[in-house]
Amino acid sequence: MRSPPPLDAIDPAALASQPLERAETIPSAWYTDPRFHAIDSELVFARTWQNVGHTAQVAQEGQYLVATVADDPVIVVRGKDGALRAFFNVCRHRGGPLALEDGCARALQCKYHGWTYLLDGTLRGVPAMDRTELFDRADFSLVPLRVETWQGLVFVNLDQAAQPLETFVEGIVERIAPLRLDQLRFTREVRYTVESNWKVYVDNYLEGYHVPYVHPELVKLYDYQSYVTETFDWYSLQYSPLSGENALYSRDGGGDAFYYCLFPNFMLNILPGRLQTNHVRPLGPDRCEVLFRYFHDDVESAEARRRIDADVAYSDGVQAEDADICARVQRGLASRAYDRGRFSVKYEAGVYHFQELLRQAYQRGVAGQRGGVSAPPPVSRD
């Protein structure tokens, strides 16, 4: 069993909330102190809906995908009855893995000692256990997890008491209509390693304040003067009409850009006929991995393939700029010169919203450890 997170690293004074106009940013220690890796794993990632893939990966009977959530290995599998199930990717014998990579099988067999589980998680085969007394296979089924799908995306939650996924994404489908994300087809996956804490990357995503200074090409994509940020219970939206200057993304010279960030670490970048998801995964206190997945409406024609290649290349350039500035910010946060800053009310409402949700997650953890009451409800809609 995992040790409790070191909540004594959290300064109680830093948990106090202030209105955006008077608020300070979170302390630099929350980005740099190694103890916050365990705190975030337990209080944030283990208690929120985490994207692990898309339904195309588990469309057929026996197909499974593997992922890591809150430092725990998980597996999602399509059963013989058509149901989608999620389990810890951990054999109940001595903790071995059931799968090392995505695949398809009629049963799940531990790669350590060969214990075999049916697709519904029940233990079926146990080699060389006939002399073990008081052993009942029914007591050693796989440990289940919450799994739900939304718009073709697969999410799991380690918290069995969590609210339904639809609670966290309410209103997005209606806002982006007539585009339906579940009608787009998966086209590409790209992974990036960023030399910064995961929260630095999320902060950076959540504001357009830096765009004119860091992304000279990106600023041409949308109408910067019409760029607005809206906040909701569990996500924020950065929205702008497209400028029409970039023919790669504009449809008939126009269209809209929707940039959603679902707390804590999942982004939906929606442009006409295209979805790019970003999943930010901590690799340690000062490193993270960002998994980009691309989905498009047209994937067959030669022109479509050209557009997809151009889309990935364009995003790769923007990502290189973000990775560089995030690494430099990480070093700045660790310097003697910095602890806490202030927010631009005009441009950093999304960063403030994210940091308030983070504060509340920490508050709930501290209150739970002390046997106190729960933290306040999520940040209210604007």
N, C-alpha and C positions, 0 to 999 in steps of 0.2 A: 504494500500500500504506500501511496505517496505521502510524504511529510506535509504538514500544513504550511501554507505560504508564510513568509516572514513579514507579517503585517506591521511589526514594530518599525519597519523602514518607512512607513507612511506617517508623515508629520500631520497630526490632527488639524493643525491650523490651515494646512493647505487644502483641506476638504471643504472649507467654507465657500459658499457661492456668492457671487456678486452679479448685478446686472452687467450686460455686455459693456455698456459705456464706462463702468467703473472697475471692471474685472481685470485681474492679472492673469497671465498665462500660467500653466502648471509649472511646478518647479523643475529645474534642470535635472535633478536627481531621478525624476521619473523616467527620464530618457537614458541616463548614464549609469545609475546604480545597478549592478548585476542582480541584486535581489528582486528587482521588479520584473525580471523574466518569469520567475515562479509566481509572483503576484498576478501578473497579467494572464498567465496560463490558467490559473485557478479561478480568478474573479471575473475575468472577461471572456476568454475563449471557451472555457468549459461551461459557460452559462448563456451562450448566444448561438444563434443559428449560423453554422459554418458551411459554406459551399464546398462540395467535394468533387463536383463534376457535372455532367449533363446526362440526360436520359438516354441519349444515343449510345452511351457507353454500357448501359445495362438494359437494353431494349429486349433481348432474347432470354429465354429460360437458361439459367446457369451462368449468365454473364455477371461479372463482378468487377468492381473498381476498388482500389486501395488508396488511403489517404492518411494524413496525420492531423489530428485535432487536439489542441491543448496538450501537445507532446504525447498524445496517446495514439497508437495505431488503430485504424478503423477499416472496416470492409463493408461495402454495400453490395447486395446480391439480389438478382431477380429469381424468385422461387418458381417451382414447378406449377404453383397455383397462380402465377402471374403477379403475385404481390412483391413489392420492393421492401427489403428488410436491411437493417444495418446492425452490425455487431462490433464489439471490440475485436480487432484482428489478433486475438490472443487465445491460444489453446488453454483449456482449463487444467491440463496436466501439469506442465511446468513452464508455461508462458511463451511457448514457441509461436512463430507466425504461421497463419493459415495460408497466406498468399504473399508473394514478394512483389508482384506487379499485377496490373490489370489482366484479366483473362476470362476464360469460360470453362466450367467443369460441371460434372453431374453431382459432385460432392466436394466438400472442402476438407483437405487433408493437411494436418500439421506437418510442416517441413522439418520438424525436429525429431519426433518419435512416431509419427504416422497415425495419431488419433484422427478419426474421420467423422465429420459432421455432415448431416443432411443440409440442404439449402435453407431449411427453416430453423437451423441452429441446434437441432437435437443431436446428441452424441450417438453415433451408430457403431463405429468400430474402435476397439481398444486392444491393440496387440499386447500379448504377454501380461495380461492383468488377471488371469484366471485364478491365481493364488492369493490375490489381494482380498482381504476380508472386509465385510460391511461396505462394499463398493456398489453403488447404484448409479448406472449411467444417467438416469433421469436427473440426478443431482449435479450433473456437470455439462449442461447445455451451455452454448455460447451466451455471453452477457449481451442483451439487446440494447440498442440505442434508438432514440427518436429519429425518424427519417421522413422527410416530406419533400414534395417537388413543387416548383412554381415556374411557369413559363419555360418548361424544358430544362430547368436547372435543379440539381439535387443538393439538398441540405441535410445535415445531421446536427443533433443537439445532444450533448452529454447530460444535460439537465432534464430529467424525466418530468419535472414540474413546470417546464417552460411553456409559455403561451404558444398557441399555434403559429406557424410561420406566416400565415396570412395576416396576422396582426401586425407584423413588422413591415410588410410590403404593401399595406393597404393604400390604395389610391394611385399606384404607379401605372397599372395597366390602363386605367381610364385616362390618365394624363398623356400617355404617349400614343393613344389610339389615333389613327387606325392601324399603326404598326403593331404586330404581335410578335413578341420575341420567340415564342415557341414554334413559329413558322420559319425561322431562320435556320440555316444549316451550318454546323460546325465546320470550320475550314483550317484553322491553324492554332498551334499552341507554342508560346515562346516563354522562356524563363529567364529572369534577370536576378542577379545578386546585387544588393545595394548595401554599401558600407555605412548603414545607419540603423538606429533603432526603428522598429516598425511604426512607432507613433510619429516620428519625424516624417516618414513617407506619407502617412495619412494626412498630417497637418498640411504638408505641401500640396497634396491633391485638392484639399478642400478650399483653396482660395485662388482667385485669379490675380491677386495683388502682384505676384512675382512674374506673371506671364510676359509683360513688356520687357522685362530685364533679363529673363532667362530663356524665353522661347520666341525669338524674333519671327519665326515662320508661323508658329501656332497662333500668334496674335492676329494674323491675317485671316484665320479660318472663320471667326465669328464676329459679330457686331459688338465690340468691346464696350461701347457706350450703353448698350442695352443689356449687358451682362448682370444677372441678378442671382441672389442666393435665397432659397426658401428652406426653412427647417420644419421638420415634422417630428412625430414621437421618436422614431427609431432610425430615421434617415434624413439626409439633407439633399437638396437639389440645386445644382448650378445650371442655369438655363440661359440660352441666348439664341436669337435667330442667326443663321449662317450668313456670312457676308456676301457669299456668291463668288468670291475671288478664287476659291479653290474648287476646281471642276471635279476633283476626285470625290468629294463628299456632297457637294450641292446637287440637288435634283431640280432640273429646270430653273437653275439659277437661284435656288433658295432652299428652304428647309429649316429645321430646328436642331439644335444640339442640346441633349439632356445628359447631364453628368450626375448620376446618383451615387451616394456613398451610404451603404447600409452598415450601421454600427455592428461590429467595430472596424471591419477590415475588408469589405467587399464592395467593389465599384462596378457600376453599369454605365458604360460610355456609349450612348445611343445617338447615332446619326442616321440619316435616311437610308434604309435598306441594310443597315449594319449594326451589330452589337459587338462591343469589345468589353470583356469582363477582366477586372484586375483583382487578384486575390493576394493580399499581403500576409506573409507568414513569417513570424520571428524565427531567426536562426541563432539568436543569442542577444545579449544586451545591446550590441552595436552592429548587428548585421540582420538583414531580412531578405527573403526571397519574394519576388513579385511574379506571379503566374498570370500571363496574358492569354486569354482564349478569344478567338475571333469567330464570329458567326455572320453570314451574309445571306441575302435573299436570292442572289443569282450566283451559282458556283460552276455552271457547266460551260458556258461559252468562253471563247478565247479572250474576249473583252473582259468578261468577269474575272478570269484568272489574272489578267493584267492588273485589274483594279485591286484585287486581293493582294497581289505582290506589292503594289504601290502603297496600299494601306499599311501593310506590315512594315515596309521600309520607312514610311513617314513616321509611324508611331515609334519605331526603333530610334530614330533621331531625337524625338522628343524625350523618350525614356532615358537616353544617354545624358541629356541635359539635366533631367530630374535627378538621376543617380549621382551626377557630379555635385549638384548643389546640395543634395541631402547629405552626402558624405562630408561636405565642408561645414554644413550646419551642425552635424553631429560633433565635429571637433570643436566648433564654437560653443556648443552647449556644455562641453566638458572643460572649458577654459575657466580660469579664475575670474574672468571678467563678467560672467553671466550667471544669473539664477532665474529671474522671472522678467517677463516683458509685458507689453500692453497690446490691445487689439485695435485694428482699424475697424470701426463700426461699419463702414461702407463695404469693405472687402473681406473681412475675416469672421463674419457671422457663422459660417460653416465650421471653422476651426474652433470657435467658442462653443458651439453646439456639441461637437465631438468631445471636447475636453470636459464639458459639463456631464455628459453621459459617462465618461470615464470616472469622473469624481464620484458619481452616484454608484457606479459599480464597486468602487473602493469603499464607499460608505456602507453599502450593504454587507460587504465582507467583514469590515471592522465591527459593525453592529452584530452580525451573526456570531463572530468569535466571542464577543462580550455578552452574548445573550440578550442583546438589546432589540429595539424595534427596527423595522426595515427602513431603508432610505426613502426619500420622497419619490413619487412617480416620475416617469420620464419627462424630459423637457417639453413644455407645452408647445403646440403649434403656434406659429406667428399669426 
